[in-house]
């Protein structure tokens, strides 16, 4: 009887642990990607108290014209040229530019010089900032443009292999999105983060108890013989 109980507990524990292993692994990978990016890059954002910026040899100008009580027209010039068509955006007090246009200087920490630093401009698209245009400018002023939507983040072949693009979006508009999965942000309930771990541990406990039952039964059987 103990052997049957032990085997049953082992099987049940394995089923429970395996069921929770995949989401726990994805959560772990999300954290690791974030840590790797922070170790690899130093990302600096300028002070937005002006509309003109000089970053890595690039001249960036952000012009905004009020068009109403809660609407502004925003235009961006990169090295004297229009970067994108002027856009009308809803505004919230002093967050006009930073809500819709953000600028970053990106330095690879492995490099001793700053000559290969990138300049990034993230344009969040109105009305709800669920799609973005990323403009990446290298030290030779070569411009690369990427369009990313909230729906195609996990299936977009243009996203960088180290997920720098997603990281820029996260620090710009929403920290509540993931690199490969939104599993860490699927629920605002903190228990959603704790419960899978508790269930996994419970499965391991069942396996251990099952093994003890099994070994105890085998030992008893040998003693009887």
C-alpha positions in Angstrom: 0.0 0.0 0.0 2.8 2.4 0.9 4.5 1.7 -2.5 1.2 2.7 -4.3 0.9 5.8 -2.2 4.5 6.7 -2.8 4.3 6.2 -6.5 1.0 8.2 -6.7 2.6 11.1 -4.7 5.7 11.1 -7.0 3.5 11.2 -10.1 1.2 13.9 -8.7 4.2 16.0 -7.6 5.9 15.6 -11.0 2.7 16.7 -12.8 2.3 19.8 -10.5 5.9 20.8 -10.8 6.1 20.4 -14.5 2.9 22.4 -15.0 4.4 25.4 -13.2 8.0 25.0 -14.4 7.4 26.7 -17.8 5.8 29.9 -16.5 8.4 30.1 -13.7 11.2 29.7 -16.3 9.7 32.4 -18.5 9.5 34.8 -15.5 13.1 34.0 -14.7 14.2 34.7 -18.4 12.4 38.0 -18.3 14.3 39.1 -15.3 17.6 37.9 -16.8 17.0 39.8 -20.0 16.5 43.0 -18.0 19.6 42.5 -15.9 21.7 41.7 -19.0 20.6 44.9 -20.8 21.3 47.0 -17.7 24.8 45.5 -17.5 25.4 45.9 -21.2 24.2 49.4 -21.8 24.3 52.8 -20.1 21.3 54.7 -21.2 21.1 58.4 -20.6 18.2 60.8 -21.1 18.7 64.5 -21.5 17.0 67.2 -19.4 13.8 68.3 -21.2 13.9 71.9 -20.1 14.8 72.9 -23.6 13.6 72.1 -27.1 17.1 71.7 -28.7 19.5 68.9 -27.9 23.1 68.0 -29.0 23.6 64.3 -28.5 26.5 62.2 -29.9 27.1 64.8 -32.7 23.4 64.9 -33.6 21.2 67.9 -33.4 17.7 67.2 -32.3 14.9 69.8 -32.1 11.4 69.3 -30.7 8.9 71.9 -31.6 5.4 71.9 -30.1 2.6 74.2 -30.9 -0.6 74.3 -28.8 -3.7 73.6 -30.9 -6.2 73.7 -28.1 -6.6 73.2 -24.4 -5.6 69.6 -24.5 -4.0 69.2 -27.9 -0.5 70.1 -29.2 1.2 69.6 -32.6 4.7 68.1 -32.2 7.4 68.1 -34.9 10.9 66.7 -34.6 13.9 67.9 -36.6 17.0 65.6 -36.8 20.1 67.4 -38.0 18.0 70.0 -39.6 15.6 67.6 -41.4 12.1 66.7 -40.5 12.2 63.2 -38.8 8.5 62.5 -39.1 5.2 64.2 -40.1 4.0 66.6 -37.4 1.5 64.8 -35.2 -1.4 66.1 -33.1 -1.3 64.6 -29.6 -3.3 64.9 -26.4 -1.3 66.5 -23.7 -1.3 66.4 -19.9 0.1 69.6 -18.4 3.9 69.5 -18.6 4.3 66.0 -20.0 3.8 67.0 -23.7 7.1 66.0 -25.1 8.1 63.3 -22.8 4.8 61.5 -23.2 5.2 61.2 -27.0 8.8 61.8 -27.9 11.8 60.6 -25.8 15.5 60.9 -26.6 18.3 58.6 -25.4 22.0 58.3 -25.6 23.1 54.6 -25.6 26.6 53.6 -24.6 27.9 50.0 -24.6 29.6 49.5 -21.3 32.2 47.2 -22.9 33.6 50.1 -25.0 36.1 52.5 -23.5 35.3 55.4 -25.9 32.0 57.0 -26.8 32.5 57.1 -30.6 30.1 54.2 -31.2 27.4 55.5 -29.0 23.9 55.4 -30.4 21.2 58.1 -30.3 17.7 56.8 -30.0 14.4 58.7 -30.5 11.2 56.9 -29.4 8.0 58.2 -30.9 4.9 56.9 -29.2 1.9 57.0 -31.5 -1.4 58.6 -30.4 -4.0 58.2 -29.2 -3.0 55.5 -26.7 0.7 54.9 -27.1 0.3 51.2 -28.1 2.6 51.5 -31.1 6.0 53.1 -31.5 8.5 54.3 -34.1 12.1 53.9 -33.0 14.8 56.0 -34.7 18.4 54.8 -34.1 21.2 57.0 -35.3 24.8 55.7 -35.3 28.1 57.8 -35.1 28.0 58.2 -38.9 24.5 59.7 -38.7 23.0 56.7 -40.4 19.4 56.4 -39.5 17.5 53.1 -38.9 13.8 53.2 -38.4 11.7 50.5 -36.7 7.9 50.3 -36.2 6.7 48.2 -33.3 3.2 47.6 -32.2 2.0 46.2 -28.9 0.6 43.2 -30.8 3.7 42.3 -32.8 6.3 42.7 -30.1 6.8 38.9 -29.8 6.7 38.2 -33.5 8.6 41.2 -35.0 11.8 40.0 -36.8 13.2 43.6 -36.8 13.5 43.7 -33.0 17.1 43.6 -31.9 18.4 40.2 -30.6 19.3 41.6 -27.2 15.8 43.3 -26.9 17.2 46.8 -26.6 14.3 48.1 -28.7 11.8 46.7 -26.2 13.8 48.1 -23.3 13.6 51.6 -24.8 9.8 51.2 -25.1 9.6 50.0 -21.6 11.5 52.9 -20.1 9.6 55.3 -22.4 6.0 54.5 -22.0 5.3 51.3 -20.1 7.3 49.2 -17.7 4.3 46.8 -17.7 5.3 45.0 -20.8 7.7 42.1 -21.3 10.6 41.2 -23.6 9.4 37.8 -24.7 6.2 37.5 -22.7 4.0 39.7 -20.5 3.7 36.9 -17.9 5.3 39.0 -15.2 2.6 41.7 -15.7 -0.4 39.6 -16.5 -2.0 40.5 -13.2 -1.5 43.4 -10.8 -2.3 41.0 -8.0 1.1 40.2 -6.3 -0.3 36.7 -5.5 -0.1 36.0 -9.3 3.7 36.2 -8.9 3.8 34.1 -5.7 1.3 31.4 -6.3 3.2 29.6 -9.1 6.2 29.4 -6.9 4.2 28.0 -4.0 2.5 25.4 -6.3 6.0 24.4 -7.6 7.4 23.9 -4.1 4.2 22.0 -3.1 4.9 19.7 -6.1 8.5 19.1 -5.0 7.3 18.4 -1.4 4.9 15.7 -2.8 7.7 14.1 -4.7 10.0 14.0 -1.6 7.2 12.6 0.5 6.4 10.1 -2.2 10.0 9.0 -2.4 10.1 8.6 1.4 7.0 6.5 1.3 8.4 4.4 -1.5 11.8 3.8 0.2 10.1 3.1 3.5 7.9 0.5 1.9 10.8 -1.2 0.1 12.8 -1.3 3.3 9.9 -2.9 5.2 9.4 -5.4 2.4 13.0 -6.5 2.6 12.9 -6.8 6.4 9.8 -9.0 6.1 11.6 -11.3 3.7 
